[in-house]
Amino acid sequence: MKILVVEDDKTLSDFIGKGLREAGFLVEQCADGKEGLFILASESFELIIMDRMLPNVDGLTIIRTIRASGNMTPVLILSALDEVDQRVDGLSAGADDYLTKPFSFKELLARVQALLRRQNQTSTDSTVLQVANIKLDLSRQKVWLGDELINMQPREFRLLEYLMRHEGQLVSRTMLLENVWEYHFDPQTNIVDVHISRLRQKLDKNRSVSCIRTVRGAGYVLEAHP
């Protein structure tokens, strides 16, 4: 398993690298956002650990850039910025997890292992989910609306996957926060509503009624025949 650590604090980067190597991982380190982008354009990794505040190119810009290119490698953000909105910004940019500094290596390793388990589960699941004319390919991380390939951000993809797996069932805002964003608390933002709105814009072409029904005060239902 190969991990890229993008961290400009050399002491912290070496600490993380040493611990991960002792845990059996191959580790590459860099201290600059621009260099990180170059490495990611030329090499493949199973996981990326990235500081949010980096020289030249910041962490969120790197994440948005690689996601736009189709790179779905799991990303764990490290940051001293610990406000709820700052964590939400990081996850909304396409990160898979967010760990605030200072942290224990034991917790870092546990999060790394959890992200790799999730990635392995996704990569070995070759099923294609389909609801009406919406088709989601888990192995290829692609979504089609009929014959049209639909561009999906990573969080939108995971949200749609969850809704499709629960077709016809009411899913609450809390269920979505816990299973799509992995929040076990309410961040008091409209992040779910924003992403539902984006999904509707992409999926409701030529529909008179949205395929995602809002149940006021309860949640959402994805319906094959709304």
MOVENNOR-V535096 format. One record per backbone hydrogen bond with DSSP energy under -1.0 kcal/mol. NH is the residue of the N-H (numbers start at 1). CO is the residue of the C=O. E is the energy in kcal/mol with one decimal. If there is no record, write none. Layout:
nh=NH co=CO e=E
nh=NH co=CO e=E
This chain:
nh=3 co=26 e=-3.0
nh=4 co=47 e=-2.2
nh=5 co=28 e=-3.0
nh=6 co=49 e=-3.1
nh=7 co=30 e=-2.2
nh=13 co=9 e=-3.0
nh=14 co=10 e=-2.9
nh=15 co=11 e=-1.9
nh=16 co=12 e=-2.6
nh=17 co=13 e=-2.9
nh=18 co=14 e=-2.7
nh=19 co=15 e=-2.0
nh=20 co=16 e=-2.6
nh=21 co=17 e=-2.3
nh=22 co=18 e=-2.2
nh=23 co=19 e=-1.2
nh=24 co=21 e=-1.6
nh=25 co=20 e=-2.5
nh=26 co=1 e=-3.0
nh=28 co=3 e=-2.5
nh=30 co=5 e=-2.3
nh=33 co=55 e=-1.9
nh=36 co=32 e=-2.4
nh=37 co=33 e=-2.2
nh=38 co=34 e=-1.9
nh=39 co=35 e=-2.6
nh=40 co=36 e=-2.4
nh=41 co=37 e=-1.4
nh=42 co=39 e=-1.1
nh=43 co=39 e=-2.0
nh=46 co=2 e=-2.8
nh=47 co=2 e=-1.1
nh=48 co=74 e=-2.2
nh=49 co=4 e=-3.2
nh=50 co=76 e=-2.7
nh=51 co=6 e=-3.1
nh=52 co=78 e=-1.9
nh=57 co=55 e=-2.6
nh=59 co=52 e=-2.7
nh=62 co=58 e=-1.9
nh=63 co=59 e=-2.3
nh=64 co=60 e=-2.6
nh=65 co=61 e=-2.3
nh=66 co=62 e=-2.6
nh=67 co=63 e=-2.4
nh=68 co=64 e=-2.2
nh=69 co=65 e=-1.1
nh=70 co=67 e=-1.5
nh=71 co=66 e=-2.5
nh=76 co=48 e=-2.9
nh=77 co=97 e=-2.5
nh=78 co=50 e=-2.9
nh=79 co=99 e=-1.8
nh=87 co=83 e=-2.1
nh=88 co=84 e=-2.7
nh=89 co=85 e=-2.4
nh=90 co=86 e=-1.8
nh=91 co=87 e=-2.3
nh=92 co=88 e=-2.8
nh=93 co=89 e=-1.6
nh=94 co=91 e=-1.1
nh=95 co=90 e=-1.7
nh=96 co=75 e=-2.5
nh=97 co=75 e=-1.4
nh=99 co=77 e=-3.2
nh=101 co=79 e=-2.6
nh=108 co=104 e=-2.0
nh=109 co=105 e=-3.0
nh=110 co=106 e=-1.9
nh=111 co=107 e=-2.3
nh=112 co=108 e=-2.5
nh=113 co=109 e=-2.6
nh=114 co=110 e=-2.0
nh=115 co=111 e=-2.5
nh=116 co=112 e=-2.2
nh=117 co=113 e=-2.1
nh=118 co=114 e=-2.2
nh=119 co=115 e=-2.4
nh=120 co=116 e=-2.4
nh=121 co=117 e=-2.2
nh=122 co=118 e=-2.2
nh=123 co=119 e=-2.6
nh=124 co=120 e=-1.6
nh=129 co=136 e=-2.6
nh=131 co=134 e=-2.4
nh=134 co=131 e=-2.5
nh=135 co=144 e=-2.6
nh=136 co=129 e=-3.2
nh=137 co=142 e=-2.9
nh=138 co=127 e=-1.5
nh=141 co=137 e=-1.2
nh=142 co=137 e=-1.5
nh=144 co=135 e=-2.8
nh=145 co=148 e=-3.0
nh=146 co=133 e=-3.1
nh=148 co=145 e=-1.8
nh=150 co=143 e=-3.1
nh=157 co=153 e=-2.6
nh=158 co=154 e=-2.2
nh=159 co=155 e=-2.3
nh=160 co=156 e=-2.7
nh=161 co=157 e=-2.6
nh=162 co=158 e=-2.2
nh=163 co=159 e=-2.3
nh=164 co=160 e=-2.8
nh=165 co=161 e=-2.3
nh=167 co=164 e=-1.3
nh=168 co=222 e=-2.9
nh=169 co=166 e=-2.5
nh=171 co=220 e=-2.8
nh=176 co=172 e=-2.0
nh=177 co=173 e=-2.5
nh=178 co=174 e=-2.3
nh=179 co=175 e=-2.4
nh=180 co=176 e=-2.6
nh=181 co=176 e=-1.2
nh=183 co=177 e=-3.1
nh=194 co=190 e=-2.5
nh=195 co=191 e=-1.9
nh=196 co=192 e=-2.5
nh=197 co=193 e=-2.3
nh=198 co=194 e=-1.9
nh=199 co=195 e=-2.3
nh=200 co=196 e=-2.4
nh=201 co=197 e=-2.0
nh=202 co=198 e=-1.5
nh=203 co=199 e=-2.4
nh=204 co=200 e=-2.3
nh=207 co=204 e=-1.8
nh=213 co=221 e=-3.2
nh=215 co=219 e=-3.0
nh=218 co=215 e=-2.9
nh=219 co=215 e=-2.2
nh=220 co=171 e=-2.6
nh=221 co=213 e=-2.2
nh=223 co=211 e=-2.9
